[in-house]
């Protein structure tokens, strides 16, 4: 939708409200609802928000320890500058459009470096200087429940009942029963410009997967964020709750957000070499070697919360080891599409609670490092990676992952010390001691918000 389109829809009364949104550290939409007349008059240029929006936890508490903003500094403003290329209708909300914003420092007028969108833009720009465009796709897995968020909250997050009673992976009969939720999700998102390919049942009771067509990295993250927001709102409208908490119960399979990635030059996938083994180009091999080498460094961006690490269990299709394999769902990285022009690497480490901008930015930074360092790719592993003793493990706890992030020279060089210190602090805030069971605290804070 262009600004002229919005003007026309406003004049005929079709749209009266514009959501002006930024993306917070948790990957959620935050912002304001403008009357369309005011948006068209001035807010399409800029508006403002409190800078604490990039220094909160899941529950919007304001922990100390951030250099960018604090009680001592008085919590000032950021400028929210609409990216008009993201202006679109929100068809599931009457008379509503939305636009995503970039954050600008109120005083320096420079982009805010720890803003998720800016972090991804920086890595995209690095690749652009090499003549390359990162193309990415994310999978969204989540659970649907019989009851609404309000009913579940009032019940203390106990006796949670999934919308189905059995594993519904690819099951058409069971997913037909959920079409009153999933059909409007697909159709409304397509009408909003999010190129949904399909939805399917996932490998657990009440678990769904939504797949969106690949796009350039920034559009991929935008699409993911809008889709996740839409899933929650549309489910609520149908009287159900949708949760992206990676592990809502210890004896249930967790939810993932796998990230597919490749690099293009023009219309050509530079990961593809028809004459190479597995059709993997030298560029792809170095890129994937970077992903493997720096997997511990970026795990916080793929698994940001205490609950995230409860998903990493053998035999659950969630990886536990840092290795790559050919079309093997037990590995942290899976080669997909070998022998075709669509050859790509899939990162299976991220859970459904990721901020897609941070996850994609971290993957690109690691891949770039692999190319710049000319890393050689080890041979793929085969078989059940879960039971391999000589393969390094994904960091076992958030504490371990935070240490790796804090000490990552690669990410500090790629993203800047201020950014890494900022997200290290966010991870520190999360660190508490819990047992293996999923706690009431995790459900109460993460069930709806994650």
Number of C-alpha atoms within 10 A of each C-alpha: 16 12 14 10 12 21 17 13 15 18 13 9 11 15 21 19 23 27 23 26 22 25 23 21 22 23 25 18 18 15 21 16 14 18 16 24 16 12 21 17 9 10 19 21 13 17 19 17 18 14 21 22 23 25 25 19 18 15 11 12 11 16 15 15 15 20 12 17 20 17 12 7 9 10 15 16 19 23 22 25 22 22 16 16 11 18 24 23 24 23 17 18 13 12 17 20 24 23 22 25 24 20 29 21 16 17 10 8 11 11 18 22 21 24 22 26 27 20 22 26 17 16 22 22 14 16 18 13 9 10 12 19 24 21 20 23 26 28 20 26 27 27 24 25 22 17 20 17 21 13 14 20 15 9 11 12 17 12 8 14 14 19 21 19 11 14 16 20 18 15 14 12 10 20 23 13 12 17 12 13 21 23 14 18 23 24 15 21 23 16 15 22 16 21 19 20 12 13 20 19 25 22 21 19 22 25 28 24 21 24 20 22 15 19 19 17 27 21 17 23 26 19 26 25 20 20 25 22 14 21 25 21 18 21 23 17 13 13 16 23 26 28 28 27 29 30 27 25 16 13 9 14 23 28 31 27 29 24 23 22 25 27 25 17 14 10 8 13 21 22 24 26 20 14 10 11 10 17 19 22 19 19 20 25 20 23 30 31 25 26 29 21 17 24 25 22 24 26 24 30 24 29 27 25 28 18 25 24 21 21 27 25 14 15 14 17 21 25 25 27 24 21 27 28 20 18 16 18 20 25 29 27 28 21 22 19 16 19 16 14 16 16 24 25 26 24 25 23 24 30 30 26 28 29 26 30 29 26 25 29 27 27 27 26 26 27 27 24 23 25 19 12 13 16 19 15 19 13 9 13 15 15 13 13 24 20 13 13 9 8 14 13 17 20 23 12 19 23 17 15 25 26 17 20 25 20 14 18 15 17 21 16 12 22 20 15 14 15 20 21 19 20 23 20 19 25 24 16 15 16 14 9 7 12 7 10 13 17 14 14 11 18 22 16 14 20 22 16 18 21
